[in-house]
Amino acid sequence: TLVFTKDDKEKLIFENDEKPSVKNVLEFTLFDKRMNKIILLDIIWHFGSGLSISFFGTYTTNETELAFSLTAVAIITALGTLSRVFVSRYFGSFADKYGFAKMLTLSFGIGALAFLINSFSSVGIFRYFYVAYTIIYAVFMAGANSGLTNIVFDYTSVSHRSYALGVKSALGGFSGFFSERQRILHIL
């Protein structure tokens, strides 16, 4: 996607400044209403996934929970990876045609379905809901990973893209780190 991004001749945001100050970058990014929505989505996603998704691996081999063998876990993971590889091209085409915002809407709908299915995972026959969750979650991530990064390119000018992406990624990453830290402190 980045290779084919059209660089229109735009007015530079930071005129007369080859390297804008951190203050200018933060002000411009944080006072842009569209970027605030993108940053908030990134923060919420990283915080929520940091609190919940890291636990899932411990339940797959635990004998009192899902009780999958390590071979079964490897096969389930491979199925998820293959499904992600298969749909990635379709998500890219969808984003090229309709934009990253619509792709993220579709992706997060698929993600919601994956988490709903996973909520029924349990011992016995219900453990196979986890297999369905893994495959559908991988499909979700095919769109979400690229969408959360590339949506910045839909809503910022050429001259500000790298700065906006840096601010968004830093705040989202801090959110994920903070949620992991809180989860670990809660366990201890």
C-alpha positions as CSV (number, residue, x, y, z in Angstrom):
1,T,0.0,0.0,0.0
2,L,2.7,2.4,0.9
3,V,4.5,1.9,-2.5
4,F,1.4,2.9,-4.4
5,T,0.4,5.8,-2.2
6,K,-0.1,8.8,-4.5
7,D,2.0,11.8,-3.4
8,D,0.0,14.8,-4.4
9,K,1.7,18.2,-4.5
10,E,0.3,19.6,-1.3
11,K,1.1,22.6,0.8
12,L,3.5,21.5,3.4
13,I,2.1,21.6,6.9
14,F,5.3,22.7,8.6
15,E,6.4,25.4,6.3
16,N,10.0,26.8,6.6
17,D,10.8,23.9,8.9
18,E,12.7,20.9,7.6
19,K,12.4,19.2,10.9
20,P,9.4,20.4,13.0
21,S,9.8,20.4,16.7
22,V,8.2,17.7,18.8
23,K,5.8,20.4,20.2
24,N,4.6,21.3,16.7
25,V,4.1,17.6,15.7
26,L,2.2,16.8,18.9
27,E,0.0,20.0,18.7
28,F,-0.8,19.3,15.0
29,T,-1.6,15.6,15.6
30,L,-3.5,15.9,18.9
31,F,-5.6,18.8,17.8
32,D,-6.8,17.1,14.6
33,K,-10.2,15.7,15.3
34,R,-9.9,12.9,12.8
35,M,-6.5,11.8,14.2
36,N,-8.0,11.9,17.7
37,K,-10.5,9.2,16.6
38,I,-7.8,7.1,15.0
39,I,-5.5,7.4,18.1
40,L,-8.4,6.6,20.4
41,L,-9.2,3.5,18.4
42,D,-5.6,2.4,18.5
43,I,-5.4,3.0,22.3
44,I,-8.6,1.1,23.0
45,W,-7.6,-1.8,20.8
46,H,-4.1,-2.2,22.3
47,F,-5.4,-1.7,25.9
48,G,-8.2,-4.3,25.5
49,S,-6.1,-6.8,23.7
50,G,-3.3,-6.5,26.2
51,L,-5.8,-7.3,29.0
52,S,-7.4,-10.3,27.5
53,I,-5.7,-12.0,24.5
54,S,-2.5,-12.8,26.4
55,F,-4.4,-15.2,28.6
56,F,-5.8,-17.4,25.8
57,G,-2.6,-19.4,25.3
58,T,-2.6,-20.7,28.8
59,Y,-6.0,-22.2,28.5
60,T,-5.3,-24.2,25.3
61,T,-3.0,-26.9,27.0
62,N,-4.3,-26.8,30.6
63,E,-5.9,-30.1,31.4
64,T,-8.8,-28.6,33.3
65,E,-9.6,-26.1,30.5
66,L,-9.4,-26.8,26.7
67,A,-6.8,-29.6,27.0
68,F,-5.4,-29.5,23.5
69,S,-2.1,-31.3,22.9
70,L,0.8,-29.2,21.7
71,T,0.5,-30.8,18.3
72,A,-3.2,-29.7,18.2
73,V,-2.2,-26.2,19.2
74,A,0.4,-26.1,16.4
75,I,-2.2,-27.3,13.9
76,I,-4.8,-24.7,15.1
77,T,-2.2,-22.0,14.9
78,A,-1.2,-23.1,11.4
79,L,-4.9,-23.0,10.3
80,G,-5.2,-19.5,11.6
81,T,-2.1,-18.4,9.8
82,L,-3.2,-20.0,6.5
83,S,-6.6,-18.3,6.8
84,R,-4.9,-15.0,7.4
85,V,-2.6,-15.4,4.4
86,F,-5.6,-16.4,2.2
87,V,-7.7,-13.3,3.0
88,S,-5.0,-10.7,3.3
89,R,-5.0,-10.0,-0.5
90,Y,-8.8,-9.5,-0.4
91,F,-8.6,-7.1,2.5
92,G,-6.0,-5.1,0.5
93,S,-8.2,-5.0,-2.5
94,F,-11.2,-4.0,-0.4
95,A,-9.1,-1.1,1.2
96,D,-8.0,0.1,-2.2
97,K,-11.5,0.2,-3.4
98,Y,-13.4,1.5,-0.3
99,G,-10.7,2.9,2.0
100,F,-9.2,1.8,5.3
101,A,-12.0,3.1,7.5
102,K,-14.5,0.8,5.8
103,M,-12.0,-2.1,5.9
104,L,-11.5,-1.5,9.7
105,T,-15.3,-1.5,10.2
106,L,-15.5,-4.8,8.4
107,S,-12.5,-6.2,10.3
108,F,-13.7,-5.2,13.7
109,G,-17.1,-6.7,12.9
110,I,-15.3,-10.0,12.1
111,G,-13.3,-9.6,15.3
112,A,-16.5,-9.1,17.3
113,L,-17.8,-12.4,15.8
114,A,-14.5,-14.1,16.7
115,F,-14.7,-13.0,20.4
116,L,-18.4,-13.9,20.6
117,I,-17.5,-17.4,19.4
118,N,-14.6,-17.6,21.8
119,S,-16.9,-16.7,24.7
120,F,-18.6,-20.2,24.2
121,S,-15.2,-22.1,24.4
122,S,-15.2,-24.5,27.2
123,V,-14.3,-28.0,28.2
124,G,-15.5,-31.0,26.1
125,I,-17.0,-30.5,22.7
126,F,-17.2,-26.7,23.2
127,R,-13.5,-26.5,23.1
128,Y,-13.7,-26.6,19.3
129,F,-15.2,-23.1,19.5
130,Y,-11.6,-22.1,20.2
131,V,-10.6,-23.5,16.8
132,A,-13.2,-21.4,15.1
133,Y,-12.2,-18.4,17.1
134,T,-8.6,-18.8,16.1
135,I,-9.4,-18.9,12.4
136,I,-11.9,-16.1,12.5
137,Y,-9.5,-14.0,14.7
138,A,-6.7,-14.5,12.2
139,V,-9.0,-13.2,9.4
140,F,-9.8,-10.2,11.6
141,M,-6.2,-9.5,12.1
142,A,-5.5,-9.6,8.4
143,G,-7.5,-6.4,8.1
144,A,-6.9,-4.9,11.5
145,N,-3.1,-4.9,11.5
146,S,-2.7,-3.1,8.1
147,G,-5.8,-1.0,8.7
148,L,-4.8,0.4,12.0
149,T,-1.5,1.5,10.5
150,N,-2.6,2.6,7.1
151,I,-5.7,4.5,8.1
152,V,-3.3,7.3,9.0
153,F,-2.5,7.7,5.3
154,D,-6.2,8.3,4.5
155,Y,-6.6,11.1,6.9
156,T,-3.3,13.0,6.9
157,S,-1.4,15.0,4.3
158,V,1.7,13.6,2.7
159,S,4.0,15.9,4.7
160,H,2.5,14.9,8.0
161,R,2.0,11.1,7.6
162,S,5.2,9.9,9.3
163,Y,4.7,12.2,12.3
164,A,1.1,11.3,12.8
165,L,1.9,7.6,12.4
166,G,4.7,8.0,15.0
167,V,2.4,9.7,17.5
168,K,-0.4,7.2,17.0
169,S,1.9,4.2,17.3
170,A,3.6,5.6,20.4
171,L,0.3,6.2,22.3
172,G,-1.2,2.9,21.2
173,G,2.0,1.1,22.2
174,F,2.1,2.8,25.6
175,S,-1.6,1.8,26.1
176,G,-0.7,-1.8,25.4
177,F,2.3,-1.8,27.7
178,F,0.2,-0.1,30.5
179,S,-2.6,-2.7,30.2
180,E,-0.1,-5.6,30.3
181,R,1.6,-4.0,33.3
182,Q,-1.8,-3.7,35.1
183,R,-2.7,-7.3,34.3
184,I,0.6,-8.6,35.6
185,L,0.3,-6.5,38.8
186,H,-3.3,-7.8,39.3
187,I,-2.0,-11.4,39.1
188,L,0.8,-10.8,41.6
